[in-house]
Amino acid sequence: MDALSADVAQWFAGRTFHGPRGLDAYGDYQRYAIPTLALVLTHAASYGTVVHAGGHIGLVSLALAERFAHVLTFEAADDNFAWLARNVRDAPQVQARYGALGDGQPVALVRAKYSACHHAKGPGAVPCYRVDDLDVSSLDVLLLDIEGGELVALHHAEETLRRCRPLVVVEEYARWMRRYARHPGDVAHFLAGFHYQQVGASAFDVAFAVP
């Protein structure tokens, strides 16, 4: 484990979070969150605003708030969102929204064994937002951990990508990608059209930036 990952792990170890049956309820989420955060913190050019989709119960959002001035986080599972809202209530940097990021059409929540592995897929009643409709004046990082739906969200973030050139960090896990007829490398191909290049990878996450 590198020094930055060790610092993130120490931050997690020193805090107690509210969640379903404690930390054991969502499998290896915390272990995988550490390299994700290290990837973001290593490659972010600045620390103003981060949009985080797949906020779960708020652990990553709180860790991001240690560095970023504004964290806008989304969670599509109503029970996860309730825990998230409770965990971030004393962190004014974090703005939590119930819903998914995607094409803007309401979606259904498909539940998995672990609460960190739920995914949203339409049609349904869960609110869904387009990145391009978020009305952010600037964006430093777009972090998408949405269990395979990352490319859908990026297709509705084109204006934001052109205007803000944020660092983009996405989950690339083949098992989840099949839900959306995705394939490894399709995000890289899409982002290449906006002059993005891969700048890092860790565990299941890949980071892209404009040189």
N, C-alpha and C positions, 0 to 999 in steps of 0.2 A: 504494500500500500504506500503510495507516495505521500509527501508531507501534507499537501492540500486535502487529500482524501482522509488522512488521519485527523486533520483539524475538524473536518465535517463530522467524522465519526465521533469525535470527542464532544462536539456540540450536541449531537443526538443523545449521547450517553448521559449527559448532564441534565436532561429535561424529562418531564412527565407529560404525556399527552392523553387527552380524552379520546376513547375509541371503543369499539365493540369488543368486549372481553379482553381488553388490553392489547398489547402489541402482537400477541400470538395469533390474533384473528385474521391477519392478512398475510400470512406466509413470510416470504423473503422480501417484502416491499422495502423495508428500511435498509436492508443490505444492498439492494439495487439502487436505492435513492442516493446513496453516497457517491458512487461514480457519476451518476447523472449530474449532481450538484457540482462535483469537481470539474466536469466537462464544461458546464455553463460558466463557472467562475474563472476557469482558465482562459476561455476564448472570448468572453464578452469584452467588447472594446470600451464600454462605459456602463455605468450602473444607475441609469435613470429608471426606465420602465421595462418590466417584463410581463408578458402575457403567458399564463401557464394554464393549459388545458389538461384536465385529469388531475385535479387538485386533491382528490381522495379526502383524507381527514385533516389536511393542512400542514403536515410535517415539512414537505418540501417548500411550501409557500412561506412558512415561518423562517426556514433557513435562508431562503432567498431574501427575505425582508431584513436580514442581518446586513446585507450589502446593498440591495437595491432601494431606491427611494419610493418606488410604487410597484406593487405586485397585484396584478389583476388575475384572479384565479377562478376557474370554472370547474364545477363538479356536477355530473348528471344524475347521480344516485341520491335520492332524497335523504336517506339515512346517513350516508357518508357526508352529505352537505351539512346536515345538522351538527355532526361532530366537527366538521371543518369550521363552521361558524363559531362554535364554542371555543375551539382552539385558537382562533385568530382574533377573538373579540378584543384583546388587549394589545393588538398590533395595528396601529393606525395606518401603517404602510400598506396593509393588505386589504384589498376590496374583493370580497367573495361573491360570486354569482352562481345561482342554481341554473344548470343547463349545460349543454354541450357546445362545442365549436364544430361547425360543418358548413352545410349549404344553406342554413337559415330555416329549413323546414323542420317542424317538431318531430322528434324521434321517440322510439321506444327504448327502454332500458332492458338489456339482456343480462341477467345476473349469472355470476360464476361462483365457484366454490369459495374463493377469497374475494373480499370486498374490493381489493385493489385491481381486480381483473374484470369487473363488469365492463360492458361496452354498450354504446348507443347506436341504434340502427333503426331507421324509419320504416313506416310511419308510426307515430305515437303521440304522446301528450307532453313529453319533456321538451322544454324550450331549447331551441338551437339558434346559435348566433353565427354570423359570418364575421371573420376577422376584419374585413373591409368596412363593416358597419359599426365597429367599436368606438370610433371617434377618438382615437388616440393621436395626439399631436406629434408624438415621437415614440419610437419603439426600439429598444436596445436588444431584447431577446424575445423570440417566440419559441416557447417550450411546449411541445405537443407529445403527451403521453396518453394517447387515447385508444390504445389496444387495437391498432390496425387502421383506424380512420384518419391517420395523419394526412394522407394525400388529398382526401376530400376537403379537409380544412384548408390546405394550402391552395387548392384551386379557387378558393373564395377569399384568398389573401393577396391576390396579385397586385392590387393597387398599393397595399401596405408594403409589400416587398419592394416595389419600385421606389416608393417615396422614402421609406425609413431604412432600408437595407439592414434589418436586424440580423443578429446571429440566429440561426434556425437550428434547433435541436429536436430530433424526432426519434421515436422508438422504431427500431427495425427488427421486429421479431416475426419470422416467417409464419409461425402458427397463427398469430393474430391477423397477419396481412391477408391470409386466404379468405377471411370473412368478407373482404371487400374486393376480391379478385385482384389483389396487389401482388407484386413480385419484388424481391430484393433489387435495389438499385433504381426503382422507379422514381423515388423522391429525388435522387441525385440527378436523374435525367430531366425531371421537371425543373429543378432549380437551376440547372445549367443554362436554361433559357433566360434566366435573370442574372447570369454571370456569377453565380455562386459556385464555390468549390468546397470539397470536403476538407475540413481542417482538423478533425479529431474524431475519435470513436472510443467508446468504453462500454463494456457489458453489452446491452442491447441498444444503446443510443449512438447516434451519429450526429456530428455538428457540421454545419455548413456556414460559410461566410463569403462575402464579396471581398476579394483582395484589395 
